Amino acid sequence: MISHGRAFITIFIILMLCPAAWSASMIVTACYYDDDGNGGYTPVSFAIESPNRSHGIRVISKSVVKVGDDVTITGAQSTENGEPVIQATSVIVNSSDNTVPSPLGMSNLVSGSSIGLNNMGILTRLWGKVTESVDTGNYSGYFYIDDGSHCDDGSGIIGIKCRPAASAIGKSPDPLPAKGDFVYLTGIMGAQANSPYFWTQSITTACSDANSTTMIPWREFQFGTSTDAWGFSHLFTTDMTGIASPAADTEYSVSTTDTSTCITVTGVGKTWGGYCDVGSIGSFQGQMRFYGGETINLTYSFKSSGRSLTAIYLQYNTGERITIANGSTLIGDGLTHTLSFAMPSSSIGKTLSSLVVNLQNPRLGSTTLCLMDFEIIRDPSISTRIDADTILATPPVHNARVGMVNGAMAMIVDGMPISGLGWTCIINQNVSDQTISDMVSGTGFKCARLVFTLGESCIKPAFYPPTWLGPNLFDWTYLDQQMGRILTANPQTKVILLVDLDGALWWTKLHPDAAGMQANIGIPDYLSPEWERDSRDAIRQMVAHIQSSSYAGAVIGYELFNGSTLDCGFEVNDSTPRALARFRATLQSKYGTVAALQAAWGDPTVTFDNATPEPFFTAAHPYDLYNDLWSFLPEPSARPRYQDSVAFRNHVYQRVILDFARNIKEATQGRAIVGARTGTFMGDLTWKWDYGYQEMFPINELLASSDFDVFEVQESYYGRTDDGLTGSGVPETIPQGLAAHNKLIVIQNDWRTHTGPDFSSGATANMAQTVQVQRRVLANSLVLGMSPYLWQMSWYYNIGDKLPDGTYPRDLTLVNEFKKMDDISRKSLYTDRSSGAKVAFVFDVNYKKYFGYNSDPYYHTPSKGGALFDSLKTTWARAGVPFDMIFLDDLNTSMPYKVYVFVHTVGITDTQMNLINSVVKRNGNVAIFLWADGLTDGWRRNPARMSTLTGMNIQMLNTSRRWEMTPTSWAITNLGVNSGYLMGTLNNYYGGVSSGMPFYPTFTVNDAAANSIALYKNTTDVGIAKKSFANWTSIYAGTANIVPALLRYAVDLAGVHRYTSTEDICYISNSFIGLHPQTTGNITVTLPSSSALYDLFNDLELPAGTSFSIPVTQGSTYLYYRGTKAQWQALGQ
């Protein structure tokens, strides 16, 4: 059973994912001890897992259990060093000696959820070379392994960090493997310091027994796939299980480098034999399908002393084998050779599943086979091209676009608005037809998404089969199959394709001069003329195929989903020769002469021939946000080279997206919606990838392009975990600001449900809570004019709470809930969708130019970036008023507001200052300025500009301090707060944990004509103040956080109607009011004019009036239509 109360849970079986694999028990898979300080060892934790491997988790407990025990755990779920764990309060052993789930093989790349879905807590098998080994004689020792993935946890050591193993439970650890050894490990994936950490259970030297494992690290040969119960694909490795019972006097060894794997077998007077399956490729690896005319190239070295028989086979997915080499064709001189093998015509239509090596040595001696490279050379005369130009001369069946519909942005198909509410699964081939039917048909959704690869899935091995296999070779089998499954479930569904266009290894081999920084895995230089030409051609082939297919009338849009996490975190090339040439050309265009460049950069040696971009981090600018005082507000003029570098990288990033957008618009004659998974405008600043930094996720060029329609961002992560799932979901980009440029925000709703294992990202606890959170996402999106859809990963929407027998049944509660939400979304398109807001939060589209890098991207841990760019937004929906989010440069074209809140407008140019003076400072308006607003003129820091902006005397202090402030007596009287009310930092229930950190610089108000609202804690320094002028009022706060009481005061001062007086989440527009209360009780809602309210979720009409006392339950969501039930039902008829 699972009981919920104060976040305590009793676990008999962790939440299951696959209804076809029910279980009623949890099995202990590993036990861990540590030093007790007295020379002995004490239990510290153990791991449990469901028998079908659908979920596992580590349990913190000193109870003594054994591997194979069936246990019942009672305790609280928490996060330890980034790893979900159970803090056990009781452990009951139900039975012992049960079958233990087999370990799940995976590469270092996907271990610990480095990419893809969460696999922590699962009994796992890893392999690799030991890159570091620190043996302390106790459990504080550690070692690292690397399988070629080159994982980096920031320690400077490449690989995955691993704990010592203990062959005797409760005893001292075994000796660690030596640096350079090749090993495979069994244990539990966990985390340490928010990086993958392996809780090792056992260590085996590769090929030392019949079950040993190794890996050939050829990136171009993707060695194998397997799908676990989560629908997640893993790389497998060489499997030596074919070695037949080696005798004690037979030795096996494997030597692995970045470029080869060598297998050596020595027989000392005994016969031995077996085979080595060095590449289980998996049935849906389409690049291994044969079309005719292929040649296999295998690079190897082979040497044998004594007599040996060696054969190398290709094995098809049918199990049939074909010999490509044997002892007579392999050259045994120990030198490197390449064997070429022409595939027979009988291979056409078959798929390669394995490369198999058979080694036999019936006499004394040794054999070493070293494999360096394997590739399939396609016959360029084989073509599956279609006449795209002729096909695309006829426009698509439907004309799809985005546009303003009744006051907010929406998708429009053939002149009719549609709800974008829909569903997709990250790996569609791994969900059942029943799930697709439930989510595509049962929900009533009219829109679905499908992720697939155009080219090769270079950074996400085996997620999706490739479709572009050579210059003239395309295979659309996967796309056709998955589209067929979706349309079988609902033939009327409209589909937006999410296109992973990373590149292709065959392409970078053909065009080495046009390759990117990661040419070895197939990443091209995206801005090279060759890639721009060929990717345009591939896109036209894709669209032409779709328009020739049976589902031509279903596809209405395309989004770019490149990068290692499908979040457009793709390579931004600033290092290859061609990229450097482009960078230098931009400098020459900007500066004109070398002298001007040298003067600007302050470098007498720089020229247009040797200038290079400055990386985000340098020795002189490490950007340590916790020690470097100016890390958050570096002066632009102090780093001109860096500013030029950022501008270049921002342009490259957006140009890649816009090339995709222009190609789609061209191929579809402008009749398809085009977007990208990008637009995290104000989130926890920088996302770090292996190659390049997306410093800005810039939007300025995308905003200006008529080819680009949709910014897709995740529903805000802030508030999912730290705050009891009470986040308000204020978006990470600017809805009304983007709408002013005809752009739609699509919300990728990846809220983890009660059916998923990913507790660390804010999973709900049960079906009831899942329903309420999903309702909140809808209410928030509806009011702000955004379009959400469901993004399914390791959780399900058609599974219910656990039954008394411990199983998880198919349950259509959520499916039916989504059907109701779809009806609400569609009807909402026919009513007034505008906000009616008189409060605007104002943003500078280029604000990140003035900020440094946040080195802590984890949303669930306090970080300064989180305080500056995430937690501050959690209060905005708690002041009881509707609000818009707009861009500073659009002030003169936006609707007039009464309250303007400026958010991190640090750099205000003279033009922008004049705009503020003419638009904001008039008509009794109230302007609120936060922290460092106006500190620079766009290039140089000038604190005096803050005084000009605010109309108050603002002083900058060269000290750091916390934003903790206490209200003055004036504030207690005029704001209605008590003396303990937090004025500069935030209450925990709206995400303020991180805002208690010290920040630099500090600003204080020294103006006798201003009213002091708050003082820095334990000082007389004024941190928040108000000053009245003839036509406007200025409020300045030396903190980024505008607490609800201060915003309510500004609203009242400006004469703006307030709907509520509590600090509960409240979403308001001209047609809707949504509530998501933090406590149980009653909320009074006051309307500006009499109206009925219709409860859309509970089918309850409240008679017309201006004041309503609404009973609410903590954590529930309520959505009211501002009208009668009859008026609502008539919408869209």
N, C-alpha and C positions, 0 to 999 in steps of 0.2 A: 504494500500500500504506500501511497504518498500522501502525507498530510501537510497542510500549509498553514503556518502560523509563525509570524516573526521570522519568515524566511527559512524556518526549519523544515527539513524534509526527511521522511523515513523511506529508505530505498530498499525495495526487495528486488526490483529490476529497473535499471536506468531506462529512460525513455527510448522506445524502439522507433526505428525509421521505416522499416519495410513490413507492411501488414502481412506479407506472405511468409514471414519468418518470425513468428511469435515465440516467446520464451517466458518462463516463469521463474528464472533463477539467475543469480549472478555468481560467477566463478572467480576465485582468486587465481590470478595469473602470475604474480610475482610478489616477493616479500623483501623488504629492505630494513637493514639494521644500521646503527651508527655507534660510535664510541660512547660509552657511558661515563667517561672521565675517571673510571676506577680500574682501568685495564680490561674491562669487559665490553660487551656489546648489547645494545637494547633495541627492540623493534621501534621503528619510527613511522613506517607506512607500509601499505601493501596496495596492489592494484586489483581491480575487479573488472570483469567484462562479461557481456552477454554471450551465450554459447554461439550465436550466429555472427559475432563480431560487429554487430551494428553499433555498439557503443561500449566504451570503457572509461574508467576514471580512477585516479589514484586516491586512496583513503588515508588520511592522517590519523594514526591510531597506534597506541603501544600494545594493542592486543596481539597475542600470539596466534597466528593462523598459518595454514600450510597451502602451498600451491595445490589446486584441485578442490579446495573446500568450497561448498555452496554456503553463502553467507547472507544474512539480513543485516543491513546497516541502518542505524538511526543517526542523524546528524545534520549539519548545516552546510550547504554548498557555499564555497568562497573561492577566491582567486589568490594563489600564492606564487609570487614572482612571475605573474602572467600565465600561470597554469591553473585551469579549473580543478579543484580538489573537493573532497568531502571531509569536513572536520567531524569525525565520528564521536558520538557520545555513548553509543553501545554497539557491540558486535556480537551477533549470534551465529554460531556455526550450525547449519542445518544438517550437513552431511559432508563426507570427505571422499577423497580418491575419485572425484568426478573427472570426466574428460575435459581437458583444458583446450580452449580454442587455439587453433594454429596461429603462429605469428604471421603478420601481414607484411610482405616484402614491399619496400618502397625506396626510392632514391633519396639522397640527402636533400635534393631540391624541394621535394614536397613534404619532407618530414617536419613535424612541429608546425604544420600549417604555414610554412614559408610561402607557399602559394596555394590557391585553391581552398579546400574545405578543411575543417578542423579535424586532426587525427590524433590529438593528445589523449593519453590514457589508454591507447590501444596497444596490445602486445604486438611488437613490431620487430622486423628483421632489417638491419642496416648492414652495409658493407663499405669497405674503402681502405685506403692506405692511411696509416697512422702518421699524422703530420706533427704531433707534439705529444710528449708523454712526461708527466710530472708525478713520480711515485713518492708519496710521503710516508708509506707504510700504514696509513689509515685511510678513512673514507674522505679525507679532504683532498686526496690526490685526484688527478683527472688526466684524460687524454683526448685528443681530437682525431677524427677520421674524415677523409674526403674521398668521394667516389667520382670526382671530376666535376661536381656541381659548383665547387668553389664558394661554398656558403661563408658568409662573413658576419660574425656577431659583434664586431667592433673591437675585439681583443687584439687584433693584429695577427691572429692565428687562423688559417684557412681550415674550414671544416665544421663538424658538429661536435660540441663538447660532450664528453661522456663520463659517467661516474664509474669508479672501480666496481668490478664484479666480485662475488663471493661464491665459490663452489660449495662451501659448507655454510649453511644458513646459520646466522648468529655468531659467526666466527670472523676472524680478520680477513681483509680483502685479499684477493689473489694478486700476484704480481701483475703490473700493467704490461701491455704489449710494448715493444720497443718502437721508437720512431723509425719509420720506413717499413714496418711490418704491414702485410695485407691481411685484414681480419674481417670476419663477419660477426655481428652482434645480435643477441636477442635481448629484448627488454621493453621498457615502456617509454613512449615519447612524452616528454614533459617540457618544462621551461625553467630557465634561470635568468634573472635580470631581463625578462621579457624576450629572451632569445631561445631557440630550440636547445634542449638539454636532454641527454639520453640516460635514463635510469637503467644502467646495464644489468642484465641478469646473468648472461653467459658470454664468453668470448672464445672464438675458435679461429685458429690460423687457417687461412684459405687453403683448400685442397688437402687438408691433413686427415680428412675422413671421408666416408662415402657420401656425405650430404653437404659437402662444402660448396661455397658460392663465391663467385668473383664477377667482375664486370669489365667489359671492354669499353673504354670511354670514347667511342667514336660518336661524335654528336650527329654526324650525318646519317648514322644508322641507329634508329631509335629502337633500342633493344627491349621491345616487349611492352605489352599493356595487360593490365588486369583490372577488373572493376570490383571494388568492395561493396559492402551493403549501402554505403553512402552514395554510390554512383560516382565515385572518384577514381580516376585512372592513375596507376603507378607504373613506373619503369621497373621491369624485372631484369635479371642479370644471368650470367652464365650459370648453368645448373649442372653440377658434376654427379648427379645422382646415377648416371649410367655407369660409373666406375664400379666394378664388381668386387665387393668384399676385399679390399686391398690387404695383402699380407703384411706382417710386421716389418719385413725386410724390403718392402716396396715404398719408395718415397715420392711424394707429390709436392710440387711447389708452383706458385704463381707469382710472377713479377709484373706489376702494373705501373705504367707511366701515363702521362697525358696523351701519348701517341700510340701506345701498343699494350698488348697483354701477351705474356709468354707463359706457356704451360710446359712444365718439365716433369717427366715421369722417369724414375730410375728403378729398374728391376734388378735385384741382387739374387740371381739364380732362380727366380720364380717367374712363372708366366702370369701376365696380367692383361687386362683389356677392358674396354668400355668406350663410352662416347661422352662428348661434352657438348651440350646444347648451348651455344654461345649467343643466342639471340632470339628468344621467344617474342615474336613481333606483335602478335595479337591479330584478331580477325578483321578489325576495321581499320587497319593501317593501310589506307588506299594507295600510298605511294609505293607499296610493295606489290601492287597488282600488275600483271604482265599484259601488254597489249600487242606484242609481236616485235621482233627485231632487237630486243634488249641484249646488252652485253653486261656480264658480271665481271667486275674487276676486284680481285682480292690481292692485297699487298701483304706479304708474309716473309718470314725467314724460317728455315727448317734445318735442323741438324740432328743427326742420330749416330750414336756409337753402338755398334752391334746391329742386329737386324730389327727393323721395325716396319709395321704396316700401318699406313695412315690414309684415311679417306675423309673427304669433306663433301657433305651433302647439302642441298637445299631441300627443305621440307615445306610442302604446300599446306594450306589450312585444311586440306582433305586428309592429311596424314601421308600422302604419297611423297616419296623422296626421289631426287635425281642427283647423281654423282657428278660433281664438278671437278674433283681432283682426287688422285690416289697416290700411292707411294711411288709410282713410276713417273707421274707428271710433276710432282713436287721436286724442286731442286734442293738437295740436301747439303749445301755447302755453308750454311749459316749466314749467307749474305741476303740482302733484301731483294725480293723479286716480286713482280706483279703477274698474277695468273689471270688471263682473260678467258671467259667462257661464254660462248654464244648460246643464248637460251633457245631451245627447240620450239617449233611452232605449236607443239602440244601444250606449252605453258600458257598460251593465250587465254585470257579470262580467269586464270588461276591467281591465287594470292599467296605470297611467301609468308610463312609463319615462323620458320626457324632456320638458322644456320647451324649445322650439326657437324662436329668433328669426331671422328672415330679413330682412337689411338690403340694400337696393339703392339706389344713388345714381347714375343714369346721366348726371347733369350736374354742373356746378360747384356746390360748396356743401358743407355739413357736416350731419351728423345726430347727435344725441345722444339715446340712450334710457337712461333711468335707472330701474332696477327696485328697488323698496323692499320689497315684501311679496307673498307668494303663499300662499293658503290654500284648503283645500277645506272648504266649509260643507256639512255633512251634513243631509239631510232628517230632522228629528226624528221624523217619522211612520214612517220605515223602522226596523223592529225585528227583531232575531233572538233576542229573549229567549225563554226557555222557562219553564215553570211550576216554578220551583225549589222552592217550598214543598211542592208535591205530590210532586215527585220525591224530595226529601230527607226526606219523612216515612217513606220506606223506608230503613233503614240500609244502609251499604255491604256488599258481598258478604262481605268479611273483617273480622275484628276484630283490628286491629294495635295493639300497645302495646310499651313497654319494661318490663323488670322484672328481678329478680334470678334468675339461673339457675345453680344449683350454685356459688354464691359470687361471681359477677360479673354485671355487667349485660349484657343482650342484647336483641335484637328478638324479639318473640313474635307469631306470627300464628296465630289460632284455637287458642290454647293451646299451640302447638308453637314452640320456639325456632328461629330461623333465623340463619344466618351473614350478616352484613351485607357480607361481602366481595363486591365487585362492580366495575363500571366505568362511566365516562361520558366523553364528550368535551365540552369547553367549548362547541364549536360543532358540534352533532351533524349538521347538514345538510351539513357539509363533509368527512365521512368516508364512505368507500365502504360499500356493503352487505356487501362481503367483510370489511372490518374489523369492522363490527358483528357479523357472524356469528362471526368468530373470537373476539371479546371477550365476547359474550353467550352464545353456544352452545358454542364450542370450549373455553372455560375451565371450563365447568360451573357458573359463577356463577349463583346463584339470585336475585340482586338487581342491579338497574341503576338509574342515575339519569338524569334528563333535565332540562336547563336550558331554560326558556322564559320569555317575558315576559307578565305580566298587566298590561295597560295599554300604555305605550310604553317602549321601552328608552331612557330619557331621557339617561342619562349614557354609554351605550355605543352610539353610533349604529351601526345596521345589524348588531349582533350577532344579534339575533333580531327577527322581524317582530312587530308589535303584535297583540294579540288583542282589546283593549277599545277600540273605535274611537269610541264615543260613548255617551251615556247609556243607549241601548237597543240598541246595535250591537256584537255580538261576532262574531269570526271565529276559529274554533278550527282552521283548516286546518293550520297548522304543527304544533300539538300532535298532531292526529290522524295526520298523515303520519309524524312521527317515532316516535310510539308504535307505529304500524303496522310500521315498519321493525324496531324492537326486538323486537316480538312475532312477527314473521315469522321472525326468527333463532332465537327460543326462546319458544314460546307459554306456557311455564310461568314465565317471569321475573316477579318482583315488582319494581315500580318505585316509587322515591321521586322526586317532582317537586321540582325546585329552582326556586323561583318568584322571578323578578325583578319586584318590584312597586314600581318607582320613582315612577310617576305618569303623567301624560299632559298634553300641551300643550293639547289641546282642553278638558281639565278645568280647568286653571288659568285659561284664558280665560273659561270659564263662571262660575268662582267666584274672582274676583280677590281678594276679601277673605279667602279661605281658602287662598291660595297661600303657598308657602314662600319662603325667601330666594332661591331660584333659580327663581322663577316663569317666567322667560323661556325655560326649557327644559322646563317642565312639572312641576317638583317642587312638590307641595302642602305645606301645613301638615299634617303627618301626624296631629296631634292635634286638628284642627278638627272640629267636629261634622259638617260636610258631607263631609269625606273619610272619617271613621269610618263614616258612613252608607253612602256610595257604594262604598267599598272592601269593606265587609261584603257589600253586594249583589253586587259583581263576584265575590267569592270564592264566594258561594253559586251564582252562575251557572256558575262554573268547575267546582265540585264536582258540581253537577247535570248538567252536560254530560258529565262523566267517568262518572257513575253511569248515564247513559243510553247510553253508548257501548259499542262492542264490546270495549273494554279495561277495563270496569268492575271486573272481578275482578283486574286487574293492579296497580292503584295502591294502595299501602298507607301512604303517608306524604307529607308536604309539608315543605319547609324554605324559609325566607326567605333570599333571596340578593341583597338590594338593594345598591346602591352602585356606585362607579366601578370596582371590581375584583371585584365579586361577593363581597365579604367583609363585607357589612353595614357598610361604611364610609359609611353614608348620612348625609344632612344632619340635623344635630341643631339644630333651629330654636330660637334664643333671642333673635331680633332683630325679628321682625315684630310689629305691634301686638298681635295675639292672643297670641303667645308671651310678650311682655312682661307682658300682663295675667295670664297663668298664673303667671309667675315672681313677680309682686307678690302674687298670692293665696297662694302658698306662704309668702312672708315674713310676711304678715298672720296666717296660720294658726300659724306658728312663734312669732312675737314678740308678737302680740296688739295692742301699742300702738306708735305711732310713736316714743315715747320709748325703748322697749326696743330697737327697731331701731337708732336713732341711737346708743345706748349700746354695743350689740354691735359695730356697724360703726365706731364712733369717728368718725362723720360727722354733725354737727349739721344738715346740709342735706337729708339723705336722708329720703324719706317713702315711703308705700305708693303714691304717685302718680308718683314719678319714679325709683324704684330701677331699676337696670339690672344685668344680669349682668356680672361681670368676666371678660374674655377670658383665655385662658391666658397670653398675653404682654401686658404693659403696659410703659410706659416705666419705671415704678418696679420692675417685676419681670420683667426680660427673660429670666430663666431660662437664662443662659449657663452651661452645665454645666462649662465648662473654666476659667472665671474667677470665677464667683459661688460663694463657698464653701458657701453653704447651699442651693444649687439642688436638691440631691438630697434634703435633709431639711428642707424648709421647715416651720416650726412652725405647726400649724393655727391656733392662737389669734392668730398675727400677721396672718393674712389671712382674717378671718371672712367678708367679702364674697365672696372667692374660694371658700371652702368652701361657702357657700350656693349659689354659681353651679355648682360641680361637682356638688353633690347634685341640683340641678335638672336639669342636662344628663344626668346618669346616669339619672335617673328618665325623662326624655323618651326616651332611647335604648332603655331596656328596655320602656317602655310601647308604643313602635311595634312591637316584636317580639311583645309579649304580646297586642296587639290582633289581630295576624295569627294567633297561636296560638289565641286564644279563638274567632275566627271559623271557623277550620278545625275545631276540636273541636265547635263548635255544628253546623256543616254536616254533619259526619260522625257525629254522635251519639257523639262520643268514641271512635270506632273507627278512627282514623288516628294514626300517629306524627307528631309535629310538632316541628320544631327550627329552628335558624338557623345560618348560617355565622358564628358568633361564639364567644367564650369564650377568647380569648388572655389568660388570667388572669395568667400570669407569663411575659412575653416581653420584648422590648426596648421596654417601656413604651408610648409613644404613637405611634399612626399618624396622620399629618397628611393631611387632605383639604382641598380647596379651600374648603369651607364648613363650619366647625366642626371641632372636634378631638375625636376619640374618646379622651379623656384616659385612660379607665380600662378600656374594654371591660368594663363592670361586669356582675356576675352575681348580686348579692344578691336582686333581685326575681325574676329568672328562676329562681333556685334554689328560691324559695319557692312557685312557681306549679305547680299540678297540671296546667295546660294545656300546659306546656312540657316536652318529653321529651329533646331531643338538643342538645348543644353540638357543633358541628363545627369543628375546628381543623386547621391544616396539620401534617404531620409536621415536627418541629422543623428549622428551617433551620440552626441552629447545628451546626457540624461537617460540613456538606456540602462546603464549599469550602476553608476555611483549614486543615483538619486531615486532608486526604487521605481524605475520605469516612469518617472514623472516628467521627463523632458517635454518641452512644448513643441519641438519640431520646427522652430523658426528656421527657414531654409538657409543653405550655405551659399546661395546666390540671390539675385535681386529680382523678384517677380515683376513688379510694376516697371522697374528700370529696363528689364529686358523686353517687356511687352511694348514699351514705347518705341522699340526698334524692331517690332514684329517678330519677337522670339518667344518660344514656348519653353517652360520648364517642365521636364518630365522627371518625376520622383521615382527612383528605383527603391521600392519598398522591400528591403531585405531584413525586416524585423524577424529575428529568430522566434520560432513558435515553441510551444510546449512539447513538440515532437522531435526537437533537434538537440544535438549534443553540444552546440556551441554556446555554452553558458556565459563565456567571457565577453560576448558581444551583446548581452542583454536579452537572453531568451525569456519568454514568458513562462509562468509556472504551471499553468493549466489552461483548459479550453476557455473558461470564463475570462481570464485575463487576456488571452489572445484576442478574443472578440473585442474587448474594450480598447485594446491598443490599436487594432486594425480600424476601429471606428474613429479613433482620434486622428490617425493618419489621414483618413478620408476627410474629416471635418476641417483639419488644417489645410489640406490641399484645396478643398472646395472654396474656402473663404479667400485664400491667397491667389486663386486662379492658376493652380498647378495641376498637372495630370499624373496621377500615380499609377504604378502597376506592380504586380507581385513578382519578386525575383527569388525563385526557389533554389536553394542549394542543399544543405544537409538536413533539411526539415521538410515536413509535409503539411498540407492544408486539409487533407481528407482523412485524417486519423484523429481519433478522439482521446479522451482521458483513459487511463488504465482501468481495466475491469478488475473485479475482485480476484479473478484467477491469474492476474498479472499480465494479461495480454492487452494489446492495443488494437482495437477494431477499426475497420473503415467506418468513418463517421462523417456525415454530410452537414454537420452543424455549421462549420465555417463556409462550406460551399453555398449553403442556403443564405448565410449572412452576406456573402459576396454577391449573390443574386440580388439581394435587397440593395446593397451598395451600388450595384450597376444601375439599377432602376433610378436611384437617387441621382447618380452622376448624369444619366441621360436626361432626366427631367430638368435638372439644374441648368442645362444649356438653353432652356426656353424661358428663363426668368432673369431678372436683373442680377448680373453677376459682379457688378462693380462693388467696391468696398464701402463707398460713402465716407471714407476716412478723412479726418481733418488733422491727423498726425502723420508725419512723414519722417522716416529714418533716411538720412542722406549719406551717400557713399561716393567716393572718388573712384572712378574706374581704374585709375592707375595707383591706388593707395599703396600697393605692396612695394612700389619703388622705394618707399621710405622705411621699410621694415627689414630686419635681418631674418635669419633662418631659425626655425624652432627645431632643435635636435631631438625632441621627444614627441614622436608622432602618435603615441599610444593614447587614445581617447579616455581610457579608463584609469589613467594615472595623472596626478596633477602635473601640469606643465604651464609655463608662462604663456606659451602660445594658446593653450586652452583657455586661460583666463582672458586673454586679449581678444580672441576671435571666436570663441564658442560660448563660454558660460555667460558672457554679457548679454547674449540674445535671449537667454531663457527667461528674462524678466519682462520682455516686451509684451507678451500675451497675457500678462498678469495685472494690467492696469485698468482693465474694463473698457477699453476703447478699440475700435478698428484702426489699423495703421497700414500705410503703404511703405514700400522700400524703393527709393528712386536714386538716380545718379545726379551728382552735383552739377555736371555740365548740362543737365536737362531741366534745371530749376525754372527757367523762363518759359518752357513749353509744357511743364507739368501742370496739373490742376492746382489751384491755390489751396494751401493748407493753413492751419492756425498755429500748429506746433511743429517746429523743425528740430530734429535731433541729429546732430552731425556725428558720424561714426568713423573715427580714425581718418578724418580729412587732415592729415598731418601737413601735407604740402598744398598750400593754397596759393595759386598764382594771382597776379594782379587782376587778370580777367575774371577769375573765379571770385575774388574778393569783391569786385564791383557787382557781380551777379548776386552775391549774398546781400549786399547793401541795398540793391534795388528791388529784390524779390522778397527777402525775408524780413528785413528791418522796417516794417510798416504795418499799418492796419491793425495794431494791437496784437500782433503775433508774438509768440514766445519762441526764442531760439535757445537750444541747449547744446553746449559745447563740452566735449569730454577730453580729459587728459591732455594730449599734445596737439590738439587741433590748431592748425595755423602756425606750427612751430617753424616751418620752412616756407620759402617763396617758390618752392618747386626745385630749387637747386642748392641754396645755402640756408643754414640754420639762422634764424633771427627771432629770439624769444619776444622781442618787442611787437612782432606781428600778432602774437596771441592777444596782447592788450588791445590792439587795433580791431581785431576780429570780435572780441567779446565786449569791448567797451569798458573793461575793468582793468585795473592794474594787476597784471599777472607776473609773478616773479618765478624764475627757474632756479632751483637749488641743485648744486652739484653733489647731491647725496642720494642714496637709495633708501626707500622706506616702503612699508606696507601701505596698502590702501585702506587700512582700518580707520574708520572715522566714527565719531559720536555726534549725535544731533545737539545743536545749541538750544537754549531756551526758546529762541525765536522759532526754531523748527518744530519744537514740541508743541508750541501754540498754533502755528500756522499750517503745519503738515499733518498734525494729529497723530504724531508718533510718540512712543515713550522713550525714556532716556536710554534704554538698552537696544533700540532699533539699530540694525546694521546699516550704515549709510554709504560706505565705500566698498565693502566686500558684500558677499551674498550669502543668504541662508542656504544651508545644504540642500534643501528640497528643490532649489532651482539651480543647482550646479556650481556653487561658489567655492568649492573646496580649494581649487587652485588659485583663487583670486587673493588669498592671504599671503602670497609670496611677495618679497620685496621687488620694487620696480625702480628703474632709473631712466630719466631724471624725475625729480619731484617738482610739482608746481604748487604754489600757494597764492592766495588772493590777499593783496594788501591795498584795500580800497575802502576808505571811510564812508563812501556813499553807498556801499553795497550792504545788503543784509547777509549776515553770516548764517549759513544753514548747517554746516558740519565742520568740526575741527578734527585734525589728525589726532588719533588716540594719544592721550597723555601729553598733549602739547596745546599751545594757544594758536597754532598755525591754522589758518582757514583753508579748508580743502574744498568746500562747496559754498557758493555764494550766489545771490540774486541781485541784479541791479535793474531798476526801472528807468526807461527813457520815455520821451513824449509819445512815440508811436509804436514802441515795442519793448519787450522785456528780455534781458539776457540772464541765462543761468549757466554758470561754469562749474564743472566738477572735475577735480584733479584725479579722477579715477575713470576707468573705461566702463564701469558698471553704473547704469542708471537704475536705481532701485525703484520698485513700484510706487512707493510713497512719493518720491520726487517727481515721477512722471505724472501721477495723479494730480499733484499740486500744479504742475505746468498746464495740464489739461483744463483744470478748473479755472486757472488764472486766465486762460485764453477763451473761456466761455464755450468749451467743447463738451458735448453731452457725454456723460459716463454711464455705461450700462450696468456695471457692478461696482461694489465697493470693497470686495475681498481680493485676495491675491491668488485666487484660483485661476487656472488657465481658462481663457475666454476667447473664442474665435468669433468675429463679428463681421458681417457684410450687410449690404442692403437687403438681402433676402434670407440670410441665415444667421443663427446664433448657435455656437457650439460651446459646451462646457465640459471640462475635464477636472473635477475637483480634487484638491489635496486632502480634504477631510470630509467626513460624513456629517450631514446636517442639512441646512437650507441655504440656498443662494437667492438673494433678491435681484431680479433682473428688471431694470427700469427702461422703458422705451421712450423715445422722444415724442411719439404720437401713438394713439390707440391702435392696436392690432391684435388679432388672434395669433396664437403660436401653435404650430402643429408638430408634435414629437414624431420625427420620421422613423426612429428606431423602435419606438414602442406603440405607434399608432394611437396617439392620444392627443386630442385637440383641447387647448386651453382657451376659454372664451376671451373675446377681445378686451383689452385693458391696457394700461400703461405700466402697471407694476405687477410682478409675478413672484411669489415665493415658491421656489422650486426645490423639492426635497431631492437630495443627491447622495450618492454613495461614493466614498473615496475610490479613486482609480477608475470609475466608470466614465463613459462618454455619452453625452446627450447632444443631439442635433435637432434644432427647431427651425422649421420653415416659418417665415414671418407672413403668415396668412392662414386661411382655413384649410381643412382637409380637402374640401371640394375644389378650392382654387389650386391646390397642389396636384390633385388627380387630373385636373383639366390640362395641365402643362404638357405640351408636346402632342396633344390629341389632334 
